[in-house]
Amino acid sequence: MQWISIAIGGAAGALLRYAVSGWAYAWLGEGFPWGTLGVNLIGSFLIGFLWRVFDQIAIAPNARALIFVGGLGAFTTFSTYGLESLNLLRNGQYKLGLLNILGSNVLGILFVFLGFVAARALLAQGR
């Protein structure tokens, strides 16, 4: 049942991401990634808010999986990254928290670049 909950939440999160991004670009233009920024900020707020609320209110594990793993996971993984980084820092694991922040940002951008270079090299071989 948990897999179904995650799938339903994932479908809803992906569709919501598409809608919010489209609205942001239509409203603010395409000169800056407003849609991605908006989705990441909204998702980060929601995961912080809901995580705290669900610390105080009992919620079924399937509902938690639907919301966090499926819904917010498909809406934006940035929110999960933010929550995990915050939890490491809150737990006094400052080195791990900073490693997660720096690693995700710096290495994430580096890996996007490496993927781009690898694809360019692969495509150039086929010519």
C-alpha positions in Angstrom: 0.0 0.0 0.0 2.9 2.4 0.7 4.1 2.0 -2.9 0.7 3.1 -4.2 0.6 6.0 -1.8 4.0 7.2 -3.1 2.9 6.7 -6.7 -0.2 8.8 -6.2 1.7 11.5 -4.3 4.4 11.4 -7.0 1.9 11.9 -9.8 0.3 14.8 -7.9 3.6 16.4 -7.1 4.9 16.2 -10.7 1.7 17.7 -12.1 1.8 20.5 -9.4 5.4 21.2 -10.3 4.5 21.5 -13.9 1.6 23.8 -13.2 3.5 26.1 -10.7 6.5 26.3 -13.0 4.4 27.1 -16.0 2.5 29.8 -14.1 5.7 31.4 -12.8 7.2 31.5 -16.3 4.0 32.9 -17.8 3.8 35.6 -15.1 7.5 36.5 -14.6 9.0 35.6 -18.0 11.7 33.1 -19.0 14.8 35.2 -18.5 15.5 33.6 -15.1 14.5 30.1 -13.8 11.6 31.5 -11.8 9.6 28.3 -12.0 12.4 26.2 -10.5 13.2 28.7 -7.8 9.5 29.0 -6.9 9.0 25.3 -6.8 12.1 24.8 -4.6 11.1 27.6 -2.2 7.5 26.4 -1.9 8.6 22.8 -1.5 11.1 23.8 1.2 8.6 25.8 3.1 6.0 23.0 2.9 8.4 20.2 4.0 9.5 22.3 7.0 6.0 23.2 8.0 4.5 19.8 7.5 7.4 18.0 9.2 7.0 20.1 12.3 3.2 19.7 12.3 3.5 16.0 11.9 5.8 15.9 14.9 2.8 17.1 16.9 0.0 15.3 15.1 -0.2 11.6 14.4 -0.4 10.8 10.8 -0.5 7.3 9.1 2.7 6.1 7.6 1.1 5.8 4.2 -0.1 9.4 4.3 3.4 10.5 5.4 4.9 8.6 2.4 2.3 10.1 0.0 3.1 13.6 1.2 6.8 13.6 1.7 8.2 10.9 -0.5 5.7 11.0 -3.4 4.2 14.5 -3.3 7.1 16.7 -2.2 9.7 14.3 -3.7 8.2 14.7 -7.2 7.4 18.4 -6.6 11.1 19.1 -5.6 13.9 17.0 -4.2 15.4 20.3 -3.0 13.0 20.3 -0.1 14.3 16.9 1.1 17.9 18.1 0.7 17.0 21.2 2.8 15.3 19.2 5.5 18.1 16.6 5.7 20.7 19.4 5.9 18.7 21.2 8.6 18.3 18.0 10.6 22.0 17.3 10.5 22.7 20.9 11.8 20.0 20.7 14.4 21.4 17.5 15.7 24.8 19.1 16.1 26.3 17.3 13.2 27.8 20.5 11.8 30.5 18.9 9.6 28.0 16.5 8.0 25.5 19.2 7.5 28.0 21.5 5.8 29.4 18.6 3.8 25.8 17.9 2.6 25.3 21.5 1.7 28.6 22.0 -0.1 28.6 18.6 -1.7 25.1 18.9 -3.0 25.6 22.3 -4.5 29.2 22.3 -5.7 29.3 18.6 -6.7 25.8 18.7 -8.1 26.8 21.6 -10.5 30.0 19.8 -11.3 28.2 16.6 -12.2 25.8 18.5 -14.4 28.8 19.9 -16.2 30.4 16.4 -16.4 27.2 14.9 -17.8 27.1 17.7 -20.4 30.7 17.1 -21.4 30.2 13.3 -21.5 27.2 13.6 -23.7 28.9 16.0 -26.1 31.9 13.7 -26.4 29.6 10.7 -27.0 27.6 12.5 -29.6 30.7 13.8 -31.3 31.9 10.2 -31.7 28.8 9.3 -33.6 29.4 11.9 -36.3 
